[in-house]
Each structure stands twice: as structure tokens, then as C-alpha cells.
Amino acid sequence: MTPDQQCWEAVAAVLTGQRLTAPDEPGWQPTDVVEWLAGQGWPASRLVQRRAACQQEGRSWPDPLPDDLSTGLEFARYAAVLAQVRRIAGLDGLSATVHRGAVVIGPDEARLLAERPPHSVLH
């Protein structure tokens, strides 16, 4: 497996939770990875749904990198490609969480809210 194939398969594994086989000559362009994922049945909308489901279930996302894909992986390129794929697919940053119910402020939080400067002044 070439370094770029390993990178594509690693990105696919952490985003989709599935093992996909990279094309023979994939290259390093994140836009190509996004198109390939869509062709494998993982368009951006499905990745967004998977992230939301993982978040709702309290699971981590992206998934941990499989051990066999981490051996010999060019981590700087992998991290850069993963970040760009997430940005292109609309998956960068955190998705909003919904708070239901009243906000309960305990005595410690109330004390902190009542404090005035200089606690908030930078030194």
C-alpha cells in the first residue's frame, strides 16, 4: 500500500467507521478524497448524520485510527488531509448541542457570577 492509499483509507476509517479500499493512484488532494467517499456511499450529508448520531450516543467522532493503518502513516499529511476533508464536507468544529430544561446554578457558580473585577482583569 502506498502512503497516499494508506492516508485515504485512514481518513475513511475514522470518518465512516468502515474499512474502504483506496484507489490505485489516489494522490493527496482532499477534494478527491471527498469525491471518493461520496462514490463509496458516504456523501457529506451521510457523514454529518453519522457525526450527529455518534454525538447523540455519547461516542467519540471521528473514530480512533485503526492500529494497522497507523503503522508507517505519514501523520502530518494524514492530519492535514483529514482537516481539509472535514472542512470541505462541513464537518469541522463542533456541532451545537441542545440543552433541555432549566439551567441550575449552584452556590459556587452564583458566587462566581456575583464577583466583580479584578478577577477578570488580565495581568
C-alpha positions in Angstrom: 0.0 0.0 0.0 1.3 3.4 -0.9 1.5 6.3 1.6 -1.4 8.1 -0.1 -3.6 5.0 -0.2 -2.9 4.4 3.5 -3.9 8.0 4.2 -7.1 7.8 2.2 -8.1 4.5 4.0 -7.2 6.0 7.4 -9.4 9.1 6.7 -12.2 6.9 5.6 -11.9 4.6 8.6 -12.1 7.4 11.1 -14.9 9.3 9.4 -17.1 6.4 8.3 -16.2 3.7 10.8 -15.8 1.3 7.8 -12.8 0.0 6.0 -12.8 1.2 2.4 -10.2 0.3 -0.2 -8.4 3.3 -1.7 -8.0 3.6 -5.5 -4.7 2.6 -7.1 -3.3 6.1 -7.6 -5.2 8.4 -5.2 -3.0 11.5 -4.8 -3.1 14.0 -1.9 -6.0 16.3 -2.8 -8.6 16.5 -0.1 -11.3 17.3 -2.7 -10.6 14.0 -4.4 -11.0 12.2 -1.0 -14.4 13.8 -0.5 -15.5 12.8 -4.0 -14.2 9.2 -3.5 -16.1 9.0 -0.2 -19.3 10.1 -1.9 -18.7 7.5 -4.6 -18.3 4.9 -1.8 -21.7 5.8 -0.4 -20.5 8.4 2.1 -21.5 11.8 0.8 -21.1 14.8 3.2 -24.8 14.6 4.3 -24.3 11.0 5.5 -21.1 11.9 7.3 -22.9 14.7 9.0 -25.6 12.2 10.1 -23.0 9.8 11.4 -21.3 12.5 13.4 -24.7 13.6 14.9 -25.6 10.0 15.8 -22.2 9.5 17.5 -22.6 12.7 19.4 -26.1 11.9 20.5 -25.0 8.4 21.7 -22.0 10.0 23.6 -19.5 8.2 21.3 -16.3 9.8 20.0 -16.1 11.0 16.5 -14.0 10.8 14.4 -13.3 7.2 15.4 -9.9 6.2 16.7 -7.4 5.3 14.0 -7.1 1.6 13.5 -3.8 0.2 14.7 -2.9 -1.4 11.4 -3.4 1.9 9.5 -1.3 3.9 11.9 1.9 1.9 11.4 4.0 3.9 8.9 1.4 6.5 8.4 2.6 10.0 7.5 0.8 11.7 10.3 1.4 15.3 9.2 -0.1 14.6 5.8 -2.9 12.5 7.3 -3.8 15.2 9.8 -3.8 17.9 7.1 -5.9 15.8 4.7 -8.3 14.9 7.4 -8.7 18.5 8.5 -9.4 19.6 4.9 -11.8 16.8 4.2 -13.7 17.7 7.3 -13.8 21.4 6.3 -14.9 20.6 2.7 -17.6 18.3 4.0 -18.8 20.8 6.6 -17.6 18.7 9.5 -15.1 21.0 11.1 -15.7 22.4 14.5 -18.3 21.2 17.0 -21.9 20.8 16.2 -24.3 22.5 18.6 -25.8 20.6 21.5 -29.3 21.3 22.6 -29.9 21.9 26.3 -33.3 21.0 27.5 -34.7 22.0 30.9 -33.9 24.8 33.3 -30.3 26.0 33.9 -29.5 25.2 37.5 -26.8 27.4 39.1 -25.3 26.1 42.3 -23.9 28.3 45.1 -20.4 28.2 43.7 -21.5 29.3 40.3 -23.7 32.0 41.8 -20.7 33.3 43.8 -18.5 33.5 40.7 -21.3 35.3 38.7 -21.6 37.8 41.5 -17.9 38.6 41.6 -16.6 41.8 40.1 -13.2 42.7 38.7 -10.3 42.3 39.3 -10.9 38.6 38.8 -11.5 39.1 35.1 -8.6 41.6 34.5 -5.6 40.2 32.6 -2.3 40.8 34.4 
